[in-house]
Amino acid sequence: MSRLRERYRGRKEPVDPDSYLAAIIERHRHLYADIGMCIGVLVVVVCMVVAAHAIADWFNLAI
């Protein structure tokens, strides 16, 4: 067996929440949520603009 497998076999310790890696993961998780919300708002706004243009075309209005 390789030494790499031997080194990681016995490690089943929980992650220390105060560790630097945990802080990086937590920060990126919030970043991904913020990016997702921005994309969601952008999709809603684009859908509203398209719907407004479709309604205006249906009523033969000029926007």
PyRosetta script that sets phi, psi and omega in degrees:
from pyrosetta import init, pose_from_sequence

init()
pose = pose_from_sequence("MSRLRERYRGRKEPVDPDSYLAAIIERHRHLYADIGMCIGVLVVVVCMVVAAHAIADWFNLAI")
pose.set_psi(1, 148.6)
pose.set_omega(1, -178.9)
pose.set_phi(2, -76.3)
pose.set_psi(2, 160.0)
pose.set_omega(2, -179.7)
pose.set_phi(3, -70.5)
pose.set_psi(3, -25.1)
pose.set_omega(3, 179.5)
pose.set_phi(4, -65.8)
pose.set_psi(4, -43.1)
pose.set_omega(4, 178.6)
pose.set_phi(5, -66.6)
pose.set_psi(5, -38.0)
pose.set_omega(5, 179.1)
pose.set_phi(6, -64.1)
pose.set_psi(6, -36.3)
pose.set_omega(6, -176.8)
pose.set_phi(7, -69.5)
pose.set_psi(7, -36.7)
pose.set_omega(7, -175.5)
pose.set_phi(8, -96.1)
pose.set_psi(8, -3.7)
pose.set_omega(8, -175.3)
pose.set_phi(9, -67.4)
pose.set_psi(9, -43.5)
pose.set_omega(9, -173.5)
pose.set_phi(10, -86.9)
pose.set_psi(10, -3.6)
pose.set_omega(10, -175.1)
pose.set_phi(11, -88.3)
pose.set_psi(11, 104.5)
pose.set_omega(11, 176.0)
pose.set_phi(12, -129.7)
pose.set_psi(12, 29.2)
pose.set_omega(12, -177.4)
pose.set_phi(13, -78.8)
pose.set_psi(13, 145.2)
pose.set_omega(13, 175.6)
pose.set_phi(14, -68.5)
pose.set_psi(14, 157.3)
pose.set_omega(14, -179.4)
pose.set_phi(15, -75.6)
pose.set_psi(15, 134.2)
pose.set_omega(15, 176.7)
pose.set_phi(16, -71.5)
pose.set_psi(16, 120.1)
pose.set_omega(16, -176.7)
pose.set_phi(17, -66.8)
pose.set_psi(17, -16.4)
pose.set_omega(17, 178.9)
pose.set_phi(18, -92.9)
pose.set_psi(18, 4.3)
pose.set_omega(18, -177.6)
pose.set_phi(19, -74.0)
pose.set_psi(19, 160.2)
pose.set_omega(19, -179.0)
pose.set_phi(20, -64.9)
pose.set_psi(20, -40.0)
pose.set_omega(20, 179.9)
pose.set_phi(21, -64.6)
pose.set_psi(21, -40.7)
pose.set_omega(21, 178.3)
pose.set_phi(22, -63.4)
pose.set_psi(22, -37.1)
pose.set_omega(22, 178.2)
pose.set_phi(23, -66.4)
pose.set_psi(23, -39.5)
pose.set_omega(23, 178.8)
pose.set_phi(24, -65.4)
pose.set_psi(24, -44.5)
pose.set_omega(24, -179.9)
pose.set_phi(25, -63.7)
pose.set_psi(25, -42.6)
pose.set_omega(25, 179.4)
pose.set_phi(26, -63.0)
pose.set_psi(26, -41.8)
pose.set_omega(26, 179.6)
pose.set_phi(27, -64.1)
pose.set_psi(27, -42.3)
pose.set_omega(27, -179.2)
pose.set_phi(28, -71.4)
pose.set_psi(28, -31.1)
pose.set_omega(28, 177.8)
pose.set_phi(29, -63.4)
pose.set_psi(29, -42.2)
pose.set_omega(29, 177.1)
pose.set_phi(30, -68.0)
pose.set_psi(30, -36.1)
pose.set_omega(30, 178.3)
pose.set_phi(31, -63.3)
pose.set_psi(31, -43.2)
pose.set_omega(31, 179.2)
pose.set_phi(32, -64.9)
pose.set_psi(32, -37.3)
pose.set_omega(32, 177.6)
pose.set_phi(33, -65.7)
pose.set_psi(33, -41.0)
pose.set_omega(33, 178.7)
pose.set_phi(34, -65.2)
pose.set_psi(34, -42.0)
pose.set_omega(34, 178.4)
pose.set_phi(35, -64.3)
pose.set_psi(35, -40.6)
pose.set_omega(35, 178.1)
pose.set_phi(36, -62.8)
pose.set_psi(36, -40.8)
pose.set_omega(36, 178.3)
pose.set_phi(37, -67.3)
pose.set_psi(37, -38.9)
pose.set_omega(37, 177.8)
pose.set_phi(38, -63.3)
pose.set_psi(38, -42.9)
pose.set_omega(38, 178.2)
pose.set_phi(39, -65.1)
pose.set_psi(39, -39.1)
pose.set_omega(39, 178.0)
pose.set_phi(40, -63.0)
pose.set_psi(40, -43.4)
pose.set_omega(40, 178.0)
pose.set_phi(41, -64.3)
pose.set_psi(41, -40.8)
pose.set_omega(41, 178.5)
pose.set_phi(42, -61.7)
pose.set_psi(42, -42.1)
pose.set_omega(42, 179.0)
pose.set_phi(43, -64.0)
pose.set_psi(43, -42.9)
pose.set_omega(43, 179.4)
pose.set_phi(44, -62.7)
pose.set_psi(44, -44.0)
pose.set_omega(44, -179.6)
pose.set_phi(45, -64.3)
pose.set_psi(45, -43.1)
pose.set_omega(45, 179.3)
pose.set_phi(46, -63.4)
pose.set_psi(46, -41.2)
pose.set_omega(46, 178.3)
pose.set_phi(47, -64.1)
pose.set_psi(47, -38.1)
pose.set_omega(47, 178.5)
pose.set_phi(48, -66.8)
pose.set_psi(48, -39.4)
pose.set_omega(48, 178.5)
pose.set_phi(49, -66.0)
pose.set_psi(49, -43.5)
pose.set_omega(49, 178.8)
pose.set_phi(50, -63.4)
pose.set_psi(50, -41.7)
pose.set_omega(50, 178.7)
pose.set_phi(51, -64.3)
pose.set_psi(51, -40.3)
pose.set_omega(51, 178.6)
pose.set_phi(52, -62.9)
pose.set_psi(52, -41.4)
pose.set_omega(52, 178.5)
pose.set_phi(53, -68.3)
pose.set_psi(53, -36.9)
pose.set_omega(53, 178.7)
pose.set_phi(54, -66.4)
pose.set_psi(54, -41.4)
pose.set_omega(54, 178.2)
pose.set_phi(55, -66.6)
pose.set_psi(55, -40.2)
pose.set_omega(55, 178.8)
pose.set_phi(56, -64.5)
pose.set_psi(56, -38.9)
pose.set_omega(56, 177.2)
pose.set_phi(57, -68.0)
pose.set_psi(57, -35.8)
pose.set_omega(57, -179.6)
pose.set_phi(58, -66.9)
pose.set_psi(58, -36.6)
pose.set_omega(58, 178.0)
pose.set_phi(59, -90.6)
pose.set_psi(59, 4.2)
pose.set_omega(59, -177.9)
pose.set_phi(60, 57.4)
pose.set_psi(60, 43.4)
pose.set_omega(60, 176.9)
pose.set_phi(61, -99.4)
pose.set_psi(61, 159.6)
pose.set_omega(61, 177.1)
pose.set_phi(62, -108.9)
pose.set_psi(62, 124.8)
pose.set_omega(62, 176.7)
pose.set_phi(63, -104.8)
pose.dump_pdb("model.pdb")
